[in-house]
Amino acid sequence: MELKDSLILIVDDTEANLHLLSRVLGKEGFRHIEARDGQEALDMAKEYKPDLILLDIMMPDIDGYGVIQQIKNSPELSDIPVIFLSSLTETDDKVQAFKAGGVDYITKPFQKEEALARIKTHLQIRFLQQQLNERIKILREREVELSRLNQKKDELVRTVSHDIKNPLTGIIGLVKLMKDSDQVSEDEKKQMLSVIEESGTNLLNLVREVLDRESRKVRSEELNYEEVAVFEIIERVISMNKAKSLVKNIGLDFTIQPKNIIAEVDQNKVEIAVNNLVSNALKFTPSGGKVAVHVSLKEQDVFIEVRDTGIGIPEKMLPDIFTNKDYSTTGTSGELGTGLGLDIVLLYVELHGGKISVQSQLDEGTTFVLRLPQKRKDH
């Protein structure tokens, strides 16, 4: 923006002074408007938002000090620079003007060159300050966006790592068992290889889906609704965790009633939530135990129960089990990991307008229940 594109408000109750200043500014190409008293000056400042105000001090009703006080108290006007114009020449008068918020003080009768130099200087300062403020605003917005993206990245890494850790452990365990044991028959090896292939394929598909969603910049708080068969979601989760269940010798199965339940949900997020619960159940269930998933339809809501015969959750942990990201523990076979991923489960369930609950008894087992609306809420 050019300096001469700026708008200057001249405030003076003397017509001759207004005329003189208008002529000086007009010859320099400045746009300007005029006010003849304090109230008119305030009204025009609110209406036109000038870039600079030339303000007389000695005026009836509201003097210059009263005008600038109201300007500085107004959030929409407070950043407008004010240059005082006055015939008062005492040092105390000038000090008072600066204390009131003036950026400069021009003594009447003024010298044209001096007045123009001061006006141009303060307009330039204002424009530079506006540019600085705009850049600060942009930087703050970028900082907020970077913080959001970092948080999103951390959530993505944590989600993916949690989803694939137990299934990968199972795959590696089966490979080790096949390599090190002489007691595995050819039929058993074929079955293990089939489980490894199926688990690996499902894991790859899950990672691809998550990364594809992120590449399309779908925010974590948004849902990609589609009608999906719940049976297929649960079947994939079971398949991804089958290797781990075989290595730990844990029974893993699921039931769904009715089998043809169709739900309008974000398939990826529901799969992640259920997979977190199943992988946790396997992690905290000792060898010889059982993990079962049961799905049912009640009152237009889909209920997904994940039950295990594991070590259970201490009662003192239950109140904040879904929000404690920093809880660290070791699985029944020494599996390491930080956090249970339950905050992610809670987030995804609540985004669907659903609920999650947990019941647990030490050394007996734990049951998580997801309740999801069969249809999206805004339909």
N, C-alpha and C positions, 0 to 999 in steps of 0.2 A: 504494500500500500504506500502510495506517495504521500508526503507530508501535506501537500495541497489538497488531497482528497479528504482531509480531516475536517471536522465540524467544530467551530469555536463559538461558545456562548459568551456574549458581552453583556455584563450587568452593570448598569449605571443609571442613577436617577436624573442625571443632567443630559439634556438632549444634545448639547454641543459636544460633550465627550463621546456620546454614542456615535454621532455623525463622524467625528474625527477618526475614531478607532475603526469604524466600518469602512471608511475610505482607505485607510492604511492597509487593512487586511484585504480589501477588495482588489487593490492594485497589485498585491502579491499573489492574487489568485486563490486566497483562502475562502472556503465557504463559512458563513457565519450567520448567527441569529442574535436577536437583541431582546433584552428584558429590562424594564424600567423600574422594577422594585424587587424586593426579596421574594415575595410570594410568587410573582410571575417567573422569576428565575428558577424556583424550585419546580414549578409546574412544567416549564419548558425542559428542564434537565431530565425529569422523569419521562417526558414524552419523546425527546429526541436523542437522549444519551450522548451528549457532545464529547469530543475527545479532549477538550480543554475548556476551562471556565476562567474568564477575566472578570474579577469580582471587585466592585467598589466596596469600601468599608462603610462610609458615612451615608446611610440611606434611612428614610423614615420607616416606621413599623418594624420590619425585620432588617437589622443591619447586616453587614458582611459576615460578622462573627456568627450571628444566628443562622445565616444561610449555610455556611460551611459546616456548622455543627450538625444540621439536619442532613446534609449531604454525606458526611462521614458516618452518620448513624444508619444510613440506608445501604443495605448489602448490594443493591443494584447500581448505586452511584458512588460508593466509597472510593473506588479506584480512579475516579476522574481527577486529574491534577487541577489545582486551583491556584492561579496567580492573583495576588491582591493588587489592586490599583488604588492609590490613596495619595492625598495631599499631605497626610500626616508623615512627618519626617523624623520624629523622635525615635531614638533607639528602642525605647520601651514599646512603642507602637509596632515596630517591626518584629520585635521578639514575640509579642503577643500574637501577631499574625502567623508566625511560624509555629508557635505552640498550638494554635487552633487547627493546624493541618495544612497551611499553605505551603506550596513548593517554592514560591518566589514572591518578590515584593517589588513593584514598579512605582516609583514616586512620580506624582503629577507635579507640574506638566512633564510628560515623558519625552524622551528622545526617540524618534522613529526607529533608527537603526538599532538602538539598545533594546527597545521593546520587541522588535522583530527577532532579534538574536535570541532573547530569552524565550519567546514563544516557540521558535523552531527547536531550540534545545530541549524544552520540556515535551514537545510533541514527539521528538525523536526518542527521548527516554521512555515515553509511554508506549510507543510502538515496539521498542526493544523489550520492554517489560511484558507486553502482551505476547510477543513471540516466545519469550522465555517461559511464561506461564503455560502457553500452548504446548511447548515441548515437554515441560514438566508433566502436564496432564497426559500426554501421549506416553511418556516413559512410565508413569504410574499405571496406566491402562495395560501397557505391555508387561509390566511387572506382575500385575494381577493375572493376566492371561498366562504368563510363564509359570506362575505359581499353580494355576489351575491345571496346566498341561503337565507339570511335574507331578502333581498329585495324581492326575489321571494315569501317567506313565507308571508311577509306583503301584497304583492299584492294578494296572494291567499286568505288570511283572509278578506281583504277589498272587493275583488270580491264576495266571497261567502256570506259575511254578507250583502253586498248591494243587492245581488240577492234575498236573502230570507227574508229580513226585511219586505218589504211591503206585500208580499204574506202571511207571517206569521201573520202580524198585521190583515190582512183581515180574516184569519182563526179564530184567537182569537176573532175578532169582531163578526163574525157570531155565534160562540159558546155563547158569552155573550148575543147576541140578542135573541137567542133561549132560554137561561136560564132565562133571566130577563123579557121577554115580554110575556104577556098573549094573545097578538093579533095575534100571528103567528099560522097559520093553520097547520094541519098535512101535507097537500100537500106542503106548503111552507117549513116546516121543512125537509121533504124528499128532496126537491130541494136543500136546504142549505147543508144538509148532503152530498148530491152527489157532490156539489161544493167543500166542505171541503175535501172529500176523493180524488177527482181528483186533487185538488191543492196540497194536501199533498204528493200524489204519485209522481207528477211531480217534486216537490221540492226535494224529496228524490232522485229521479233519477238524477236530476241536480247535487246535492252534490256528489253523487256517481261517476258520470262521471268526475267531476273536480278532486276529490281525486284520482281516478284511473289513470287519466292522470299524476298527480303529482307523484304517486307512481312509475310510469314507467319512471320518471325523464325526461319527455319531457320539454325542456326549454320553458319559457314563450314566447320567441321570435321565436319559431318554430311552424309550422302549421301542423296539421294532416289532410291532404286533403282527402276528399271522396265525391262521388257523392250523394247528398241528395235532397229530395223533400223540397223545401222552404215552401210549405204549412204546412208540419208537424212541422217545426221549429216555425212558427208563431202561429200555433194552440196550441203548448205546452206553449208558452209565454202567450198567452191569458188565457189559463187554469190556469196557476200559479197565475195570477193576478185577476182572476174572483172574488175571495172572497173579496179582497180589494175593487173592484169596487162596489160590492153589499153593503158592509158596508157603503161606502161613497155615495151611490146612484149616481154613475157615469156610464154612458153608455160606454161599452167597446166592440168593434167589429173589424173585419178586413175583407178586400177584397183582392183578388189576381187574376190578369189577365195577362196571362192565368193561370188557376188553376194548371196545371201540370208542372210548372217551375222546372227544375232540375239544380242545381248549384254545381260546384266542389269547396267546401269550407271546412273550419274547422267548423263542425257543432256546436261543443261546444262553440267556441269563438263567432260565429255569434249569437248563442242563448243568450249568456251572454250580448253581445252588445245590442241586441234588447230588452232584458228584462230590462236592465238598463234604456233605454229610456222610456219604457212603465211604469215601476214603478215610475220613476221621474214624468212622465206626470200625473199619478194618485195622486202622492203626492202634486203636485202644481195645481191641478184642484179642484175647490170647488164642493160641493154637487149639483147635478142637471146638471153638465157639461158632456162633452163627450170626450172620447179618442178613436181614430181610427188609425188602421194600414192599409196602402194600399201598395201592392206589385205589381210591373209591370216589364216588360222586354223591354228594349230599347237598340238597337245597341249592343247586346251581353253583356249588363250590367244589373244587377239586382238592381232595385231601391226599397228601403224600406222606406216609409214615416211614421213617427209617429206624428200625429197631436192631439192637445188638445185645449180645450177652457178655459185654465187655466189663472193664474195671469200674465203670461208673464215674460220675462227676461229684466231687465234694460239695456238700450242701452250701458252704460259704461262697462257692464260686458261681452258683446258679443265678443269683440276681443280676450279675453283669456279664454273664457268659457270652452274650452277643456283642458286647462293646469293648471287651478287653483284648486289644490287639497285641499287647506285649506279653501275654501269658506264654510261657515256654514249658514244654514237657517232653517226655520221651515215651515212644510207643512201647507196646508189650514185647516187641522184638528188637528194641533198641533204636527204632526209627527216630531220627532227629528232626526238629522243625520248630520254627518260631510262630506262634499264633495258630489258631484253629480255623481261620478263615470264616468264622461265624458272623463277623461283622459284614462280610460280603454277602453271605446268605440273607441276613436281615435286611440289608439295603435292597437287594433284588426282590425280595418278597414284598417289602413295603412299597416299592415302586409300582408293583402290580396291584396295590391296594389290598394285599393279603396279610396274613398273620402267621407267626411261628411260635411254637411252644416246645418245652422240653420237660421230660420227667426222667429222673435218674436215681438209682440206688447203688451205693458202693458195692462192688463185687457181684452185682447182679445184672447190671446193664443199663442202657440209656435208650430213650425213644424221643426222636424229634418228629414234630408234626408240622408240615407246611399246609396252610389253607389258602388256596388261590382262587379268585373268581374265575368261573369258566368263560365269562365274557368280559371284555374290557369295560371299565366303569363308565366311560363317557358315551357308551352306546345305549 
